[in-house]
């Protein structure tokens, strides 16, 4: 199987960045690795609340980049962030040649079993939402999906395609910042952590294709358990005008639209995420 990294040097640079970010977090963390059929999976946990929340980040993201999510959610619930195998981070770098939510879903199932997590609320963001929908573990009590892949194909308009191409060909902080401005609402600046991270990612990693929509039967199965869905009003990848009808059609769910939020959820948007998760986590 191919790996997500362009070179061993790139893998070392990414792993060092992630390790340093976790080591310098200003709130208590616990880390562990578990064995799955997809290789070693790294998990990062915080909090001591009554319910267990498991966060599955989006494409190219991991616990080190998702520290604001972990801080916000762990203030209310014991929370674990999974570094997906085959994605940049501290887990096994091997992955399928194509984005396969089922492969990632099985890895999540095995991770939940390895950490002995029961009654879990899985919080999936973008690719992570498709993974949460593909997972079949009976340990999952509910799902909270933010800007979720898995329902429709992602939209990429010409402006976003051009900015992404420049970012990949010449990954400088300014090119990254210009691209990420299209991930947030107009007038909002992308967080500098994401700018630094995405610049490193383009230099060191191979791109990952967006996951395709999941089969209708898989989505219907997920509808048998509690699930809430939210999306940013200004999400260019998953515009509400396309996503909302698809979620209603496949899972008979309403979608909460976050005002003034894009595809990239910034720290300023996390109150909306916590509120959505509370609807199923209590």
N, C-alpha and C positions, 0 to 999 in steps of 0.2 A: 504493500500500500504506500502511496506517496505521503510525504509529510507536509505540514503547513509552511515549513521554513525553506528559504532559498539556499541556506548554507548552515553548517554547524556554527559558524561565527554569528550568524543572525539568530540562531536559536539561543546561543549563550547570551547575546545582548538583550533579547526579549525576556528571558528568564531572570536575568540580573535586574532589569527594570522592575519586573513584577515583585521579585523578592525584596528589593529596596523599598518599594511603595508599601508593602505589607509591614515591613520592619519599622517603618517610620509613621505608621498610622497612630493618630492621637487618641485612640480608644482601644480597649482590650480586645485582642483577637486570639482565636485558637485555630490552628491549621492541622490538617491530616491528609494522608493519601490513602486511597483504597484501590483494590484490584478489581477490574471488570474485564469482560471479554474484549473491550475496546482499548485495554491497557490501563495504566495507572491514572487515576483521577484525583486531582487536588481539590480539597474543599476548605473553605475559610468560614469560620463561625464567630458570632458575637451575640451578646444578650442572654438574658435568663428568664424571659417572659413565659407565659403559660402555654402558648401554642407554638408549633414549629413551622417556620416558613422557609422554603427552599427556593432560592433565586437562580434562574437559568438565564444568563446574559445573552445579548444579541451577537451577531456576526462580528468576530474580531475582538470581542470584549471578554472580560474575566473579572475575578474578584478584585484585583489590584486597581482596575479602572472603575469598578462598581463600588468602591468604598463609600461614596455618598449614599448609595442605595442601602448598603449594609448598615451604616450608621442610623439612617432614618427608620428603617424597619426594625432593627434590633432594639430601638428605644421602647418598642411595644411588645415584640415577640422574639423568642430565640430564633435566630436567622442564620442560614447557611447559604453561601454562594458557591456554585459549582463551576469550576473551570472545565468547560466541555473538552473532551478529547478531540484532537483534530483541529482545534482552534488555538490561536496564540495564547500562551499562558504557561501554567505550571503542570499541566496534564500531558499525557502521551500525545506526541505531535502527529501520529499517523491518522489518516482519514480516507474515506472513499473519494474516488475521483470526481464524483458529482455530489451535490448537496442531497443527502438522503435523511429526511427526518426520522424514518423508522430506525436507522442505524443509531442515530443519536438518542432516540427514545429508549431503545434497549439499554444503552449505556446509562441513561438516567435511572431506569428501573433497577439496574444492578447497583448503582451508587446508593440509592435509597435503601436497598436491602443491606448493603455493606455498612452503612452508618446506623442501621437499625432505626430508621425514621418511620414512625407510624402516624396516621392522622395528619398528613402533611398538606399544607397549602402551597402549591407550586406557583411561583410568580415567574412568568415567562415574558421576556422582552424581545420583540422582533423574531429573529431565528429561534431564540429561547422559547417563545410562545409556541412555535411549530413543534419544537421538541417536547414541550409539556403536553401538547395535544396528541403527539404520537406515542407518548409513554402509556403503558397499560397497567402499571403497578397498582395493586389493591391498597397500597400504602398511601395513595393520593386521595385525600378527602375532598379537595376542592382545587380550583384553578383560578388565578387572576392573570389575565393576559393584557399586556400593554403594547400598543403598536404591533399587533400580532401578525406575523407571517403565518402561512398555512391555510388561509381562507381564499385569498386572491393572489394573482401574480403581482409582484411589485411594479409600480410605475417608475420609469426613469425618463424624465423629459430631456430635451436636447441640452438645456443649460446645465442640468445636473450631470449628464453624460460627458459633456465637454470638461467640466470642472474635475470630474473623477479621473478622466484620462490624463489631464495635466498633472494631477496629484500622483498618479501611479508612475508616470514617466519621469517626473521631476519632483520627488517628495521633499519639498522644503516646508518649513513652518508656514510661510505665507501662502503657498499653494494649498496646504492642508486647511488653513484657516478660511481661505476663500471657499473651498468645497464645503466645509462644515457649516458655514453661514447658511447654506441651503438645507441643512438638517434641522435648523432651529427656526423659530418664528422671525419674520422680518424685524430688523432693528435690534435683535438679541445677538450678543456675541457668544460664540461657542467657548466653553470652559478651556482654559489653557492646558489643563491636564489632558483633555481629549486631543488637543492640537499636538502636544508633544507625543502622545501615545500613537496617534494615527500616522504621524510622520515616521516614527520608528517602524510601525507595522508595514507601511508601504516599502520601506527600505529592506526589510528583513523577511517578509512573508509573501507567500503566493496568495492570490485573491481567492475568495470563496464565492461560488455562485449562490444566488438567492434560492431558498427552497421553493419547490412548486407547491400548489395547493394540495392539501391532504384529500384522500378519497372521502366522499360524502358519508360512507358508513363509519369511518373513523371519527368524524366530527359528531355524528349522531350518537356514537357510543359515549363520547365525552360529555354530551348534553345530559347524560343520566346522573351526573354528579354536579354539585353547585359550581357555577362558573360565572365570572364577571369579566367584562371586556372594556378597555378604554383606549382611546386614540387621540392624538393631538389634532386640534382644529386645523393646523397648518402642516400636517404631515404630507410631504410630497410623494413619499413612497407608497403610502397606504391612505390615500385621501378618503375622508369619511363618506363622501358621496358614493364611493365604490365599496368601501369596506362594510359600512352599516347594513346595506341590503343583503350582502353575502352572509353576514353573521346571523341576521334574522332568518334568512332562508334555510341555512344549514343547521343552526342550533336553536332557533326560536328565541334569541336573546336580544335585548336592547344593548346598545353600545353607549357608554359615557364618553362624550366628546369634551376634551380638556381645552378650555378657551386659551388662545394665545400660545399653544404648545406645538412644536414641530415633531419630527421623528426622533430626534435626539432629546432624551429627557434630561434636562439640566438640573443641578441641585435646587434651583428655585422652583422647579415643577414637582418636587418629590412629595409635597403635602397632598397633591392630587393622587399620587400613586398609593400613599399610605391609606388615604380614605377609601380607595377602591379595594385594596387588600382587606381592610377592616370589614367590608361588606360580607366577606366569606370567612375571615379569620376570627371575628368577634373582638 
